[in-house]
Amino acid sequence: MNTAVGAARRRAVLGLLCWTLAGCASEAVHLGPKPPPTYRSLGWSEGGACGLLLFDVIPIGVNGRTQAAYDEALRRSPGGTMLVDTAVNERWYFIPYVGEILCSDVVGTAIR
C-alpha cells in the first residue's frame, strides 16, 4: 500500500512540475527591428499592457504583454509601421491574496 501511495505522490509532483514549467513559456518579441535604409520619423510613441499572475502561479495575459505594448505603441502613432530606439520598462503591483499585476511599457520612435 505504501509503495502505491509513494508512486502516486511522485506522479502528482512530476505532473505539477511539468504543468508549472509549461505555463512559464512565451515567444521571443523583436522590439528593435532593423529599420529600412530610408524612413520617415513620425515622433515618439508609447504603449503599455498588463497581465495577472493569479496566486503567483497562474499566468493570465502575462506572456504576451510586451508584444501587446509594442502593438499599442504602433496604433498610437499615426501611420507608423515600426518602432526604432525602443526601450522596455517593467512594473508590477502586488495584491494580497490575489497575486501580482505585471505590466510592460514600450517607448520608441515611430517610423514609416
KABELNOR-V711420 format. One record per backbone hydrogen bond with DSSP energy under -1.0 kcal/mol. NH is the residue of the N-H (numbers start at 0). CO is the residue of the C=O. If there is no record, write none. Layout:
nh->NH co->CO
nh->NH co->CO
This chain:
nh->4 co->0
nh->5 co->1
nh->6 co->2
nh->7 co->3
nh->8 co->4
nh->9 co->5
nh->10 co->6
nh->11 co->7
nh->12 co->8
nh->13 co->9
nh->14 co->10
nh->15 co->11
nh->16 co->12
nh->17 co->13
nh->18 co->14
nh->19 co->15
nh->20 co->16
nh->21 co->17
nh->22 co->18
nh->41 co->109
nh->44 co->107
nh->46 co->105
nh->48 co->103
nh->50 co->101
nh->51 co->59
nh->52 co->99
nh->53 co->57
nh->54 co->97
nh->55 co->52
nh->56 co->53
nh->57 co->53
nh->59 co->51
nh->64 co->61
nh->67 co->63
nh->68 co->64
nh->69 co->65
nh->70 co->66
nh->71 co->67
nh->72 co->68
nh->73 co->69
nh->74 co->70
nh->75 co->71
nh->78 co->76
nh->80 co->110
nh->81 co->110
nh->83 co->108
nh->86 co->106
nh->88 co->104
nh->90 co->102
nh->92 co->100
nh->94 co->98
nh->97 co->94
nh->98 co->94
nh->99 co->52
nh->100 co->92
nh->101 co->50
nh->102 co->90
nh->103 co->48
nh->104 co->88
nh->105 co->46
nh->106 co->86
nh->107 co->44
nh->108 co->83
nh->109 co->42
nh->110 co->81
nh->111 co->39
